[in-house]
Amino acid sequence: MKSDLEIAQAASVRPIREITSSINLKDDQWIPWGRAIAKLDPRLGAEPRHRDARYVDVTAITPTPLGEGKTTTTVGLTQGLGIIGRRGMCAIRQPSMGPTFGIKGGAAGGGYSQILPMEEFNLHLTGDIHAISAAHNLITAAIDNQIYHESRWSDAFFEKRGLRKLHIDPYTISWNRVMDLNDRVLRNVITGLGELADGPVRQSAFDITVASELMAVLALARDLKDLRTRIGRIVVARDAGGAFVTTEDLGVAGAATVLLKDALWPNLLQTIEGQPAFVHAGPFANIAHGNSSVVADRIALARGGFLVTESGFGADIGMEKFFDIKCRVSGEFPDVIVLVATVRALKMHGGGPKVTPGQPLPREYREENMEILAAGLDNLRAHIRIAGEFRVPAVVAINAFETDSPRELDMVRQAAVDAGAAGAVVTHHHARGGEGAAALAEEVARVADAPRKESPRFLYEDSASLEEKLNAVATRLYGAREIELSPLARRQIQEFEEAGYGRMPVCIAKTHLSLSHDPALKNAPRDFVFPVRELRPSAGAGFVYALAGDIRTMPGLPSVPAFRGVDLDVETGRVTGLF
């Protein structure tokens, strides 16, 4: 069997001008980046949605640690639309090189449903993530520089230069440094060691770049003006009196925007079958909203046809944030939700053995087992119910593997229909590309073209309190009986609402391995108490995120990292071992 890299390298990559021409872009609306990539003028995002545009969001049930194929399904569905004679485009997040060199490998899709060129997609692309690293670390340097000089000079010294002391409390600094690689030893660091002029000495940390609030800002900014405004609102610390300190206070917001002005231009690539693929921004799906950019989506929706995008993790996390955060900014609701399900994930929820990345799948996942599959179907039903909360029809895409039996696949399909899904289709896009997703494309097109019975909605109104918003997500989506606010969280809610952040949507950071806050609670747990231990303002991005568990923002490397297999053929210049 060919690897994803071998399939990608054997595919024919069309000149990027053919892709831009297919969506009616003029030469002055894009800039070529080599032969197969373009950067698109973000001002195109101001154009209105085409009357014939169809918007599709791909999400999933609660996954195993291996993932269930959302990106592959996103690409495969786009290709399938081409097979049935409908124009399709996809929009996905840009991957971090941390997972690429860690355990997951690349994120360009897989098999015969991939984004090309695969190597560039997974390695640097057009440098957007590096620009975020530079802008983020410039802000961190500004924080330390402010503290250093305030300790040395008088108020009069600052006033003479038109500046003021900010009196930053170093114990409240929430802005770490970043890098786009996994490195666990940087999770906690001491900076400023050495001579007096090397200070200030303080405890700090590194996050992976895609966890930066700047990444969430880039994904949500509607244009250059909005980008500048959002960057200026970012909160980095508190002063000695407890007031929030922003990048605007530091005088660094303008410079950070300058470093990101080119990163606001979305990247255009192509599927393995030649459809346009927008790749732009890659925010986390727990501490951020986990969706690609508003600008890219709006550019695509103005072209007409189908836009297939993807939200991170399951419907309880990425899809909820797609609606309650991204759709609030873009003003666009999807016509269809595609809910990716796999037999192996449902078996895990039905009591199957632990699934461990890098280890062979236990026998229960490789052989027919109707009993544990039936027991795990409640997770599928729960996610169909979640989609229903937003009043958008859901089509279940059953991503088939070689080990799935026809009886197992049929059981999942029937359960989806019985639970109220608008359709359910077994799809084979990984092995057969667009042809293998043609049936899914037909079903999605049928549902998207049908008259709507009711209008989509958000889960809560802007005017609701932060506590009411948290409670709505936890009880109506996760299945909790109630939320439990820690004393710290309760105090923070009051402070944030007094500071004017109360009208912002909430972004709950929790495990993606359970509908609850506890990764050990599989299937569809009910009536649990959902704990919220802390809240933090992402004022630039425009939401308040709540921590309901320990979230790693700097991953570590496994014992056998993926980078050990990556190399370069020095004779041909081609990458080897990337997956």
BELQUI-V999642 format. One record per backbone hydrogen bond with DSSP energy under -0.5 kcal/mol. CO is the residue of the C=O (numbers start at 0). NH is the residue of the N-H. If there is no record, write none. Layout:
co->CO nh->NH
co->CO nh->NH
This chain:
co->2 nh->6
co->3 nh->7
co->4 nh->8
co->5 nh->9
co->6 nh->10
co->7 nh->10
co->10 nh->12
co->11 nh->13
co->14 nh->17
co->14 nh->18
co->15 nh->19
co->16 nh->20
co->17 nh->21
co->18 nh->22
co->19 nh->22
co->19 nh->24
co->20 nh->23
co->25 nh->28
co->26 nh->29
co->28 nh->40
co->30 nh->38
co->32 nh->36
co->34 nh->15
co->36 nh->32
co->37 nh->267
co->38 nh->30
co->39 nh->265
co->40 nh->43
co->41 nh->44
co->42 nh->45
co->43 nh->46
co->49 nh->52
co->53 nh->306
co->54 nh->334
co->54 nh->335
co->55 nh->57
co->55 nh->308
co->56 nh->58
co->56 nh->337
co->57 nh->310
co->58 nh->339
co->59 nh->314
co->63 nh->66
co->68 nh->72
co->69 nh->73
co->70 nh->74
co->71 nh->75
co->72 nh->76
co->73 nh->77
co->74 nh->78
co->75 nh->79
co->76 nh->80
co->77 nh->81
co->78 nh->82
co->79 nh->83
co->80 nh->85
co->81 nh->84
co->86 nh->305
co->88 nh->307
co->89 nh->277
co->90 nh->309
co->91 nh->279
co->95 nh->99
co->96 nh->100
co->97 nh->101
co->98 nh->104
co->100 nh->562
co->101 nh->561
co->107 nh->114
co->109 nh->112
co->112 nh->109
co->113 nh->271
co->115 nh->269
co->116 nh->120
co->117 nh->121
co->118 nh->122
co->119 nh->124
co->122 nh->124
co->123 nh->126
co->126 nh->130
co->127 nh->131
co->128 nh->132
co->129 nh->133
co->130 nh->134
co->131 nh->135
co->132 nh->136
co->133 nh->137
co->134 nh->138
co->135 nh->139
co->136 nh->140
co->137 nh->141
co->138 nh->142
co->139 nh->143
co->140 nh->144
co->141 nh->145
co->142 nh->146
co->143 nh->147
co->144 nh->148
co->145 nh->149
co->146 nh->150
co->148 nh->151
co->148 nh->152
co->153 nh->157
co->154 nh->158
co->155 nh->159
co->156 nh->160
co->157 nh->160
co->157 nh->162
co->158 nh->161
co->166 nh->239
co->167 nh->169
co->168 nh->171
co->169 nh->172
co->173 nh->175
co->176 nh->206
co->178 nh->180
co->178 nh->208
co->182 nh->185
co->183 nh->186
co->185 nh->205
co->188 nh->190
co->188 nh->203
co->190 nh->201
co->194 nh->197
co->195 nh->198
co->201 nh->190
co->203 nh->188
co->204 nh->176
co->206 nh->178
co->207 nh->210
co->208 nh->211
co->209 nh->283
co->211 nh->214
co->211 nh->215
co->212 nh->216
co->213 nh->217
co->214 nh->218
co->215 nh->219
co->216 nh->219
co->216 nh->220
co->218 nh->293
co->222 nh->226
co->223 nh->227
co->224 nh->228
co->225 nh->229
co->226 nh->230
co->227 nh->231
co->228 nh->232
co->229 nh->232
co->229 nh->233
co->230 nh->233
co->231 nh->247
co->233 nh->246
co->235 nh->173
co->235 nh->174
co->236 nh->244
co->237 nh->168
co->238 nh->241
co->242 nh->238
co->244 nh->235
co->244 nh->236
co->245 nh->249
co->246 nh->250
co->246 nh->251
co->246 nh->252
co->247 nh->250
co->251 nh->255
co->252 nh->256
co->253 nh->257
co->254 nh->258
co->255 nh->259
co->256 nh->259
co->256 nh->260
co->257 nh->260
co->259 nh->263
co->261 nh->264
co->263 nh->265
co->265 nh->39
co->266 nh->268
co->266 nh->278
co->267 nh->37
co->268 nh->276
co->269 nh->115
co->270 nh->273
co->274 nh->270
co->275 nh->89
co->276 nh->268
co->277 nh->91
co->278 nh->266
co->279 nh->292
co->280 nh->93
co->283 nh->289
co->289 nh->311
co->290 nh->282
co->292 nh->296
co->293 nh->297
co->294 nh->298
co->295 nh->299
co->296 nh->300
co->297 nh->301
co->299 nh->302
co->299 nh->303
co->300 nh->49
co->300 nh->303
co->304 nh->53
co->305 nh->88
co->305 nh->307
co->306 nh->55
co->306 nh->308
co->307 nh->90
co->308 nh->57
co->309 nh->291
co->311 nh->317
co->313 nh->316
co->313 nh->317
co->313 nh->318
co->314 nh->319
co->316 nh->320
co->317 nh->321
co->318 nh->322
co->319 nh->323
co->320 nh->324
co->320 nh->325
co->321 nh->326
co->322 nh->327
co->324 nh->328
co->325 nh->328
co->325 nh->329
co->326 nh->330
co->335 nh->56
co->336 nh->338
co->336 nh->394
co->337 nh->58
co->337 nh->339
co->338 nh->396
co->339 nh->60
co->340 nh->398
co->341 nh->345
co->342 nh->346
co->343 nh->347
co->344 nh->348
co->345 nh->349
co->346 nh->351
co->347 nh->350
co->353 nh->355
co->355 nh->358
co->361 nh->364
co->361 nh->365
co->362 nh->365
co->362 nh->366
co->368 nh->372
co->369 nh->373
co->370 nh->374
co->371 nh->375
co->372 nh->375
co->372 nh->376
co->373 nh->376
co->375 nh->378
co->375 nh->379
co->376 nh->380
co->377 nh->381
co->378 nh->382
co->379 nh->383
co->380 nh->384
co->381 nh->385
co->382 nh->386
co->383 nh->387
co->384 nh->388
co->385 nh->388
co->385 nh->389
co->386 nh->389
co->386 nh->391
co->387 nh->390
co->389 nh->456
co->392 nh->336
co->393 nh->421
co->393 nh->422
co->394 nh->338
co->394 nh->396
co->395 nh->397
co->395 nh->424
co->396 nh->340
co->396 nh->398
co->397 nh->399
co->397 nh->426
co->400 nh->403
co->404 nh->408
co->405 nh->409
co->406 nh->410
co->407 nh->411
co->408 nh->412
co->409 nh->413
co->410 nh->414
co->411 nh->415
co->412 nh->416
co->413 nh->417
co->414 nh->418
co->415 nh->420
co->416 nh->419
co->422 nh->395
co->424 nh->397
co->426 nh->399
co->427 nh->431
co->428 nh->432
co->429 nh->111
co->431 nh->434
co->431 nh->435
co->432 nh->435
co->432 nh->436
co->433 nh->436
co->434 nh->437
co->435 nh->427
co->436 nh->440
co->437 nh->441
co->438 nh->442
co->439 nh->443
co->440 nh->444
co->441 nh->445
co->442 nh->446
co->443 nh->447
co->444 nh->448
co->445 nh->449
co->460 nh->463
co->464 nh->468
co->465 nh->469
co->466 nh->470
co->467 nh->471
co->468 nh->472
co->469 nh->473
co->470 nh->474
co->471 nh->475
co->471 nh->476
co->472 nh->476
co->472 nh->477
co->473 nh->478
co->473 nh->479
co->478 nh->526
co->481 nh->529
co->483 nh->531
co->485 nh->489
co->486 nh->490
co->487 nh->491
co->488 nh->492
co->489 nh->493
co->490 nh->494
co->491 nh->495
co->492 nh->496
co->493 nh->497
co->494 nh->498
co->495 nh->500
co->496 nh->499
co->500 nh->503
co->504 nh->543
co->506 nh->508
co->506 nh->545
co->507 nh->509
co->508 nh->547
co->511 nh->62
co->516 nh->518
co->517 nh->520
co->519 nh->521
co->527 nh->480
co->527 nh->481
co->527 nh->529
co->528 nh->530
co->529 nh->483
co->530 nh->532
co->531 nh->485
co->533 nh->546
co->535 nh->544
co->537 nh->541
co->537 nh->542
co->541 nh->504
co->542 nh->537
co->542 nh->544
co->543 nh->506
co->544 nh->535
co->545 nh->508
co->545 nh->547
co->546 nh->532
co->546 nh->533
co->548 nh->550
co->549 nh->551
co->550 nh->552
co->552 nh->207
co->554 nh->182
co->557 nh->560
co->560 nh->563
co->561 nh->564
co->562 nh->565
co->566 nh->575
co->567 nh->569
co->568 nh->572
co->568 nh->573
co->573 nh->568
co->575 nh->566
